[in-house]
């Protein structure tokens, strides 16, 4: 059983360093939309989801309703439930209901990837160690970025505020260049987003629902055009 807290802590350091820089940009983005540094920090401490948080503050800035906010967050963050189900099959016996709930709170894409590559059963102490640095890196980057956002000149805040979009581009561009399914899904999502943004009638759709439509349509297109082959067939 893999239950070494120190090993998990070491594995979480690179993730935490990456999160710090992205959270710094999120903090700047949050205060630019009218949130206080404390509000930005509380969002990061209680969510730990970059895409969800970024979409959330955009909707808050636009005055979106709770239903729109809830549906958008459910669509964006549904992948975490799938990742948690996958990891649950490999957890050791010391991962009871409470321990699973604690870990699920910080089961991000990167933490899931690192944990999935570990051999053997995953014990609670390894998983706790794995999530510590990323959690504080995300929270620390947010508060430092949001405070900096209140002190830096406007042109600097604007430049740093788009850094978080650069992170998402860095995620999708490399696989899009080599994998046709990824490239197709990205193009479908981008084209539909432009259609919803610039078509006179469709542009009246609230941004939260537009995100949901793009996500569902793009993922459906990917599933229909590039179905996964079942093992053994």
C-alpha positions in Angstrom: 0.0 0.0 0.0 1.2 3.5 -0.9 0.7 5.4 2.3 3.8 7.6 2.7 2.8 11.2 3.5 6.3 12.6 2.6 6.3 10.9 -0.8 2.9 12.4 -1.5 4.1 15.8 -0.3 7.1 15.6 -2.7 4.9 14.6 -5.6 2.6 17.6 -4.9 5.3 20.2 -4.9 5.5 20.7 -8.8 1.7 20.8 -8.9 1.6 23.4 -6.1 4.2 25.6 -7.9 2.2 25.5 -11.1 -1.0 26.3 -9.3 0.6 29.3 -7.6 1.2 31.1 -10.9 -2.3 30.3 -12.3 -3.9 31.3 -9.0 -1.9 34.6 -9.1 -3.6 35.4 -12.5 -7.0 34.4 -11.1 -6.6 36.7 -8.1 -5.8 39.6 -10.4 -8.8 38.7 -12.6 -11.1 38.5 -9.6 -10.3 42.0 -8.2 -10.5 43.5 -11.7 -14.2 42.3 -11.7 -14.9 44.0 -8.4 -14.2 41.3 -5.8 -12.1 42.0 -2.7 -8.9 40.0 -2.0 -10.7 38.3 0.9 -13.6 37.2 -1.4 -11.1 35.9 -4.0 -9.2 34.0 -1.3 -12.4 32.4 0.0 -13.5 31.3 -3.5 -10.1 29.5 -4.0 -10.1 28.0 -0.5 -13.6 26.5 -1.0 -13.4 25.5 -4.6 -10.0 24.6 -6.0 -11.1 24.6 -9.7 -9.4 26.9 -12.1 -11.9 26.7 -15.0 -14.9 26.7 -12.7 -13.7 29.7 -10.7 -12.8 31.7 -13.8 -16.3 31.1 -15.3 -17.9 31.7 -11.9 -16.4 35.2 -11.4 -17.3 36.1 -15.0 -20.9 35.2 -14.3 -20.8 37.0 -11.0 -19.5 40.1 -12.8 -22.3 39.8 -15.4 -25.0 39.5 -12.7 -26.0 35.9 -13.5 -28.6 34.1 -11.5 -28.0 31.2 -9.2 -29.6 28.6 -11.5 -27.3 29.7 -14.4 -24.3 29.7 -12.1 -25.2 26.2 -10.7 -25.7 24.6 -14.1 -22.5 26.1 -15.5 -20.5 24.9 -12.6 -22.0 21.4 -12.8 -21.2 21.2 -16.5 -17.6 22.4 -16.1 -16.8 20.4 -13.0 -18.6 17.1 -13.8 -15.2 15.6 -14.8 -14.2 15.6 -11.1 -16.9 13.1 -10.3 -15.7 10.8 -13.0 -12.1 11.1 -11.8 -13.1 10.4 -8.2 -15.0 7.3 -9.3 -11.9 6.1 -11.2 -9.6 6.6 -8.2 -12.0 5.1 -5.7 -11.3 1.7 -7.2 -7.7 1.9 -6.1 -8.0 3.3 -2.7 -6.7 1.3 0.3 -8.8 0.1 3.2 -7.9 3.1 5.4 -9.9 5.4 3.0 -13.2 5.5 4.7 -16.2 7.8 3.8 -14.8 10.8 5.6 -11.3 10.4 4.2 -12.7 10.0 0.7 -14.8 13.2 1.1 -11.7 15.1 2.3 -9.6 14.0 -0.7 -12.4 14.5 -3.2 -12.4 18.2 -2.3 -8.9 18.6 -3.8 -9.0 15.9 -6.5 -8.0 18.1 -9.4 -6.9 17.1 -12.9 -3.2 17.1 -12.0 -3.6 15.4 -8.6 -5.7 12.7 -10.3 -3.0 12.2 -13.0 -0.2 11.8 -10.4 -2.2 9.5 -8.2 -3.3 7.4 -11.2 0.3 6.7 -12.1 1.2 5.4 -8.7 1.4 1.6 -8.3 -0.6 -0.3 -5.7 -3.3 0.8 -3.4 -3.5 4.5 -2.5 -3.5 5.1 1.3 -4.9 8.2 3.0 -1.5 9.6 4.1 -0.1 9.5 0.6 -3.2 11.2 -0.8 -3.2 13.8 2.0 0.4 14.6 1.3 -0.3 14.9 -2.4 -3.0 17.5 -1.9 -1.3 19.8 0.7 1.1 21.8 -1.5 -1.4 22.2 -4.4 -4.1 23.5 -2.0 -1.9 26.1 -0.3 -0.2 27.0 -3.7 -3.7 27.7 -5.1 -4.9 29.7 -2.1 -1.5 31.5 -1.7 -1.3 32.4 -5.3 -4.9 33.8 -5.2 -4.4 36.1 -2.2 -1.0 37.4 -3.4 -2.4 38.0 -6.9 -5.5 39.7 -5.7 -3.5 42.0 -3.4 -1.1 42.8 -6.2 -4.1 43.5 -8.4 -5.1 46.3 -6.1 -1.6 47.9 -6.1 -0.3 47.4 -9.7 -1.0 49.9 -12.5 -4.0 49.1 -14.7 -1.9 48.1 -17.8 0.1 45.6 -15.7 -3.0 44.1 -14.2 -4.5 43.7 -17.6 -1.5 42.0 -19.0 -1.2 39.6 -16.0 -5.0 39.0 -16.0 -4.9 37.2 -19.4 -2.2 34.8 -18.2 -4.9 32.3 -17.0 -6.2 32.1 -20.5 -2.7 31.3 -21.7 -2.8 28.3 -19.3 -5.9 26.9 -21.0 -4.3 27.5 -24.5 -1.2 25.6 -23.3 -3.5 22.7 -22.3 -5.4 22.4 -25.6 -2.9 23.4 -28.3 -0.2 20.6 -27.9 -2.7 17.7 -28.1 -4.7 19.5 -30.8 -1.7 19.5 -33.1 -1.3 15.7 -32.9 -4.7 14.2 -32.0 -7.5 14.7 -34.4 -10.3 14.0 -31.9 -9.0 16.7 -29.6 -8.6 19.1 -32.5 -12.1 18.5 -33.7 -13.7 19.0 -30.3 -11.7 22.3 -29.8 -12.8 23.6 -33.2 -16.4 22.7 -32.7 -16.4 24.4 -29.3 -14.6 27.5 -30.7 -16.9 27.8 -33.7 -20.1 27.4 -31.6 -18.8 30.0 -29.1 -18.2 32.5 -31.9 -21.7 31.7 -33.3 -23.3 32.3 -30.0 -21.3 35.5 -29.4 -21.8 37.3 -32.7 -25.1 36.0 -34.1 -27.7 38.7 -33.3 -30.4 36.5 -32.0 -28.1 34.0 -30.3 -25.9 36.6 -28.7 -28.7 37.3 -26.2 -28.2 33.9 -24.6 -26.6 34.4 -21.1 -22.9 33.5 -21.0 -23.4 30.7 -18.5 -25.9 28.9 -20.7 -23.6 29.6 -23.7 -20.8 27.8 -21.9 -23.1 24.8 -21.2 -24.2 24.6 -24.9 -20.6 24.7 -26.1 -19.4 22.1 -23.7 -22.3 19.7 -24.3 -22.3 20.1 -28.1 -18.5 19.7 -28.4 -18.3 16.7 -26.2 -21.3 15.1 -28.0 -19.6 15.7 -31.4 -16.4 14.1 -30.1 -18.3 11.1 -28.8 -20.2 10.6 -32.0 -17.3 11.2 -34.4 -14.6 9.4 -32.4 -16.2 6.7 -30.3 -13.8 4.8 -28.0 -13.2 1.2 -28.9 -14.2 -1.4 -26.3 -11.4 -3.7 -25.1 -11.5 -7.2 -26.6 -13.3 -6.2 -29.8 
